[in-house]
């Protein structure tokens, strides 16, 4: 059993799965389909981690409810056409197996929908590693602390004995709001400087660096 943490809570997109580019491009194509101004890559990357409706409303604050629904539908079409191509970052499967054998509990807190997360967990075969998962369509969207609060309560682990691991400021702010330590990864959606400003316990440029830290300090 780990000395510092009992529970590892992972974001999915951009943290375990190399999906940032597809999500960003799918957002841009969806806006083009609906005939609205296409967000920049930086703008589209910023909303990764939000629930879909929250993300599109953020990017198009003046859009009608009908337009937001159209954007969401178009995004799903573009994303689902290629989501089978998404790979886990190198070393993820082996690392999760190690953490399980080392005695950690593990969970996922993601901006994906329940249907979307279940789909990728089945595609990757990673579902068996996680005791529980929380998604944006069954909880408040990040950075609200509900996902982390429900996970830690369900698994009976104190927030201070849990750690949230993610690639966006939304992940790290959610951890702060929940009183949970956090680790940031700078190979996903948000710039390293923005992640550093939220003062995570560690900030890593590759999954291998994160894995090394967890094995030594977790």
N, C-alpha and C positions, 0 to 999 in steps of 0.2 A: 504494500500500500504506500502511496505517495506520502511524503512528510508535510508538504505545504498545502496541497489541494486534494480534495476528494472527487471533485466534479469538474470536468472540462466541457465547456459549452462553446460550440463552434457555430459561427456563421457558415453559410454554404457557398454562395456565389462570390468568387474572388478570394475566398479563403481556403476552401478545400477543392473547389472546382474552377477550372480556368474558363470562366464564362463571361467575363467582363466585356470583352469585345463584341460578342454576339448580342448581349443585352443592349449595349449602347447603340449598335447599328440597328437593331430591331426597333428601338425607340425612335430613331431618326427616320426610318422607313415608314413607321406608323404615322408620324406627323405629316410626312410628305403625302401619304395616301389620303389623309383627311383634308389636306390643303391648308394646313397651318404652318407657321414659321418653324423651320426645322431647328431644333436645339443643337448647339455645338457638342462635340464629343465630351468636352469637360462638363457642360451642363447636364448632358444625359448620364454621364458617369456619377455625378453628384447624387442623383436620386436612387441609385442602386442601394437596396436595403429597405427602402420604403415599400409599403404595399402598392400594388399597381395603381389603384385609383388615386391614392395620395401622391404618388410620383407624377402622374399625368396632370393632376390639378396643380401641383407645384410648378411644373414646366409650362402650363398654359392657364394661368390664373384667370384670364378673361374668357375662357372657353365655356360654353354652355354644358349642362349636364349631358345632353345628347352627344355633343362633340367629344367629351371625355370618354363616354362609353364607346364611341367609334374608335378613338385612339387605342383604348384598351383592347378592343377586339382585333384591330389591325396588328397591334404589337404581338398578341398571342399567335396570330397566323404566321407572322415572320419568325418569331422565336421557335415555335414548335416545329417549323419546317426544317430546322437545323439543330435542335437541341440534342439529338442523338450523337452529334459530332463532338460534344463537349467532353473533355477528358479531365480526370482528377489531376492535380499537380503531382509531379514526380514525388514518390515516397509516401503519399497520403495513406494508401491502403496498408502498407507495412507499418506505418506509425500507429494507425488506429488499432491494429492487431497487438502491437507492443503495449499501448496504453491499457488495453483491456486485460492483457496478461499481467500487467503491473498492478492491477487492482483499481484503476480509475473507473468511475461512472462517467458516461458521456451523453451529451444531448446536442441538439441543433436548435438554434433560434434564428429564423430566417425571414426575409421579406417575401419569399415565395409563397404562393398559395398552397393549401394542403394538397390539392391535386397535383400541382407542379412538383412539390417536394417528394411526394410518394412516387411519382414517375421517375425522378432521377435516382432516388434511393434504390428502386428496383433495377434501373438500368445499370447502375454501378455496382450493385451487390453490397452496398455499405449499410443498408438498413439495420442489419443485425447487431451492429456495433453500438447503437444508440438506445438508451433506456427510454427516452421520450424526446419529442420534438414539438416545437411551436412555430406557427406560421402567421403571416400578416392578416389572413382572412378569418382568423379565429381569436386574435388578440389585437390590442391597440398596436399600431405601427411603431417601429423604432423611431425615436429614442425613448418612447414610453417604456417604463420598466416591467410592464405586465408579463412579458414572455419570461424574463429571468425570475421574477417572483413566483410564477406558477411552476417553473421547472424546479427551483430549489425547494419549494414547499412540497411538491409531489415526491421528490426523491429524498426529502428529509436531510438536506445538506445546508448548513449555514451559508449565507452569502459570502462570508469571508473565507470559507473553505472551497469556494467555487471560483472559476475564472472564465471570463468571456473573451473569446478570441475572434477578432474580425478585422476586415480590411477597410471599414468606413468609419467616419466620425460618428455616424449614427450608432454603430455598434459600441464604440467607446463611451459615448454619452449615455447610452442605455445602461451600461455597466455602472457609470457614476451615479445615475439616478436610482439604481437598485442597490447601491452600496456593495457592489461586487468588483473585485480586482479585474483588470483587463490586460490583454496583450494585443498589440497591433501588428498587422502585416502590411508592408508597403508595396506588395507586388500585385495589388488588386485595383480597386476603383478610385480611392482617394489619395491625394498627394501625401508624401511622408511628412512634410512640415505641418500639414493640418492635423494629422494623427498625433504627432509629437506634442502639439499644443495641448492635448488632453491628458498628457502625462501618464501613458500606460506603463505598466511595470517593465515591459520590454517592447521593442519595435524592430521588426525583422524584414530583411530584403528578400528572403527566400523561405519556402516552407522548410527546407533543410535546416536553416538557422533556427526557426521556431521549434522544430522537433528537437534539435540539440539542446536548446534552453530548457524545454520541458523535461527532457531526460535527466538533466543535471540539477535543475532548480525546482521542478514541479513537485 
